[in-house]
Amino acid sequence: MYNLNLALEAELRKLVEEEITRLKDNLANGLSVPDFETYKHQVGKIAGLQTALELCEEARSNVAKKY
């Protein structure tokens, strides 16, 4: 079961990191950001996903301390 959890975490982290990269690329090319509100929304999504990765690392650390 532990290996399955590690695989799930690794896959989720990979998907989140890919989404962050996709959103950053969209911001960099500028074509998909027609106005400032859209820009702020995209930046907020990136920040939220980065926070999710940080929380995932914190959860891993907390579990490691318990077991």
ZAKOLSE-800761 format. One record per atom (N, C-alpha, C): residue number from 1; residue in one letter; atom name; x negated, y, z negated. Coordinates in steps of 0.001 Angstrom, whole numbers. Atoms other than C-alpha are relative to their C-alpha. Last residue first. Layout:
> nr;rest;atom;X;Y;Z
> NUM;a;CA;X;Y;Z
...
//
This chain:
> nr;rest;atom;X;Y;Z
> 67;y;N;312;1408;-249
> 67;y;CA;-6315;6520;-11172
> 67;y;C;-1448;-162;178
> 66;k;N;-874;896;762
> 66;k;CA;-5047;9743;-12727
> 66;k;C;-412;-1459;139
> 65;k;N;284;-170;1433
> 65;k;CA;-7928;11945;-11571
> 65;k;C;816;-973;-853
> 64;a;N;1313;597;275
> 64;a;CA;-7689;10606;-8023
> 64;a;C;-351;99;-1477
> 63;v;N;-182;1454;15
> 63;v;CA;-3964;11395;-7966
> 63;v;C;-1318;-691;-334
> 62;n;N;-757;344;1199
> 62;n;CA;-4631;15023;-8936
> 62;n;C;201;-1520;-123
> 61;s;N;881;-172;1153
> 61;s;CA;-7345;15364;-6294
> 61;s;C;705;-400;-1293
> 60;r;N;970;1099;-50
> 60;r;CA;-5095;13956;-3580
> 60;r;C;-924;49;-1215
> 59;a;N;-716;1217;391
> 59;a;CA;-2331;16338;-4646
> 59;a;C;-945;-1196;-3
> 58;e;N;-211;-83;1448
> 58;e;CA;-4747;19275;-4477
> 58;e;C;713;-1247;-516
> 57;e;N;1304;253;629
> 57;e;CA;-5849;18227;-993
> 57;e;C;117;35;-1525
> 56;c;N;287;1417;-236
> 56;c;CA;-2240;17999;155
> 56;c;C;-1325;-372;-663
> 55;l;N;-783;743;995
> 55;l;CA;-1560;21377;-1428
> 55;l;C;-215;-1504;137
> 54;e;N;624;-225;1305
> 54;e;CA;-4384;22908;612
> 54;e;C;721;-774;-1097
> 53;l;N;1243;779;22
> 53;l;CA;-3043;21331;3800
> 53;l;C;-717;147;-1345
> 52;a;N;-382;1411;108
> 52;a;CA;434;22691;3045
> 52;a;C;-1239;-888;-40
> 51;t;N;-336;233;1409
> 51;t;CA;-1066;26135;2440
> 51;t;C;387;-1452;-222
> 50;q;N;1281;45;710
> 50;q;CA;-2655;25988;5885
> 50;q;C;220;-229;-1496
> 49;l;N;607;1300;-288
> 49;l;CA;744;25095;7338
> 49;l;C;-1355;-141;-690
> 48;g;N;-750;1037;701
> 48;g;CA;2347;28064;5610
> 48;g;C;-594;-1381;213
> 47;a;N;326;-104;1425
> 47;a;CA;-371;30450;6784
> 47;a;C;713;-1089;-796
> 46;i;N;1384;467;157
> 46;i;CA;28;29256;10371
> 46;i;C;-385;16;-1477
> 45;k;N;-27;1452;-169
> 45;k;CA;3807;29644;10174
> 45;k;C;-1392;-586;-194
> 44;g;N;-589;587;1206
> 44;g;CA;3404;33148;8755
> 44;g;C;61;-1512;73
> 43;v;N;1049;-74;1026
> 43;v;CA;1059;34105;11597
> 43;v;C;505;-610;-1309
> 42;q;N;1014;1005;-339
> 42;q;CA;3670;32883;14090
> 42;q;C;-1126;-29;-1039
> 41;h;N;-588;1320;235
> 41;h;CA;6441;34875;12395
> 41;h;C;-1034;-1098;258
> 40;k;N;-32;209;1451
> 40;k;CA;4283;38004;12236
> 40;k;C;554;-1380;-342
> 39;y;N;1378;146;480
> 39;y;CA;3537;37730;15961
> 39;y;C;-30;-300;-1497
> 38;t;N;396;1361;-395
> 38;t;CA;7204;37175;16767
> 38;t;C;-1414;-284;-475
> 37;e;N;-758;918;859
> 37;e;CA;8094;40320;14812
> 37;e;C;-369;-1456;299
> 36;f;N;677;117;1285
> 36;f;CA;5305;42255;16548
> 36;f;C;717;-961;-937
> 35;d;N;-151;-1153;892
> 35;d;CA;6691;41636;20007
> 35;d;C;-651;-302;-1352
> 34;p;N;-520;-1207;-660
> 34;p;CA;6354;39477;23135
> 34;p;C;114;1227;-903
> 33;v;N;-275;-897;1115
> 33;v;CA;4051;36868;21618
> 33;v;C;498;1334;568
> 32;s;N;-1170;530;711
> 32;s;CA;3982;33927;24038
> 32;s;C;379;867;-1206
> 31;l;N;-1172;66;-874
> 31;l;CA;1729;35722;26514
> 31;l;C;1253;-466;-731
> 30;g;N;-859;-1180;27
> 30;g;CA;-794;36801;23888
> 30;g;C;1268;-75;830
> 29;n;N;-270;-338;-1400
> 29;n;CA;-3385;34190;24835
> 29;n;C;974;1161;133
> 28;a;N;1186;-479;-712
> 28;a;CA;-4849;34210;21328
> 28;a;C;306;390;1441
> 27;l;N;281;-1389;388
> 27;l;CA;-1523;33985;19545
> 27;l;C;-1157;573;813
> 26;n;N;-1101;-835;-478
> 26;n;CA;-506;30883;21472
> 26;n;C;-236;1468;-339
> 25;d;N;206;-170;-1436
> 25;d;CA;-3936;29366;20824
> 25;d;C;1092;880;604
> 24;k;N;1098;-956;-172
> 24;k;CA;-3498;29989;17105
> 24;k;C;-263;263;1470
> 23;l;N;-525;-1332;317
> 23;l;CA;-107;28257;17178
> 23;l;C;-1076;1068;169
> 22;r;N;-930;-393;-1061
> 22;r;CA;-1545;25232;18981
> 22;r;C;535;1409;-236
> 21;t;N;790;-336;-1186
> 21;t;CA;-4498;25040;16582
> 21;t;C;901;474;1135
> 20;i;N;686;-1261;303
> 20;i;CA;-2188;25165;13567
> 20;i;C;-797;456;1218
> 19;e;N;-1011;-1045;-111
> 19;e;CA;-25;22465;15165
> 19;e;C;-604;1371;-310
> 18;e;N;-274;-207;-1423
> 18;e;CA;-3074;20259;15700
> 18;e;C;1035;1109;209
> 17;e;N;1142;-725;-555
> 17;e;CA;-4107;20749;12056
> 17;e;C;188;270;1496
> 16;v;N;-78;-1380;493
> 16;v;CA;-619;19762;10899
> 16;v;C;-1144;829;581
> 15;l;N;-1109;-667;-679
> 15;l;CA;-645;16647;13091
> 15;l;C;119;1462;-414
> 14;k;N;378;-170;-1400
> 14;k;CA;-4093;15600;11858
> 14;k;C;1089;758;755
> 13;r;N;987;-1076;-35
> 13;r;CA;-3132;16166;8215
> 13;r;C;-394;313;1450
> 12;l;N;-716;-1248;260
> 12;l;CA;-25;14030;8728
> 12;l;C;-947;1192;62
> 11;e;N;-784;-320;-1197
> 11;e;CA;-2052;11252;10339
> 11;e;C;749;1315;-174
> 10;a;N;924;-379;-1067
> 10;a;CA;-4632;11270;7546
> 10;a;C;766;411;1257
> 9;e;N;560;-1317;310
> 9;e;CA;-1943;11285;4851
> 9;e;C;-910;479;1120
> 8;l;N;-1068;-985;-145
> 8;l;CA;-89;8402;6482
> 8;l;C;-524;1406;-259
> 7;a;N;-233;-148;-1435
> 7;a;CA;-3299;6393;6853
> 7;a;C;1081;1051;266
> 6;l;N;1141;-735;-557
> 6;l;CA;-4211;7016;3233
> 6;l;C;183;239;1493
> 5;n;N;-109;-1392;445
> 5;n;CA;-728;5986;2099
> 5;n;C;-1142;847;559
> 4;l;N;-1091;-601;-764
> 4;l;CA;-902;2826;4208
> 4;l;C;166;1471;-380
> 3;n;N;513;-268;-1338
> 3;n;CA;-4298;1995;2715
> 3;n;C;1062;655;879
> 2;y;N;879;-1159;95
> 2;y;CA;-2867;2370;-805
> 2;y;C;-545;377;1380
> 1;m;N;-827;-1207;0
> 1;m;CA;0;0;0
> 1;m;C;-862;1258;0
//
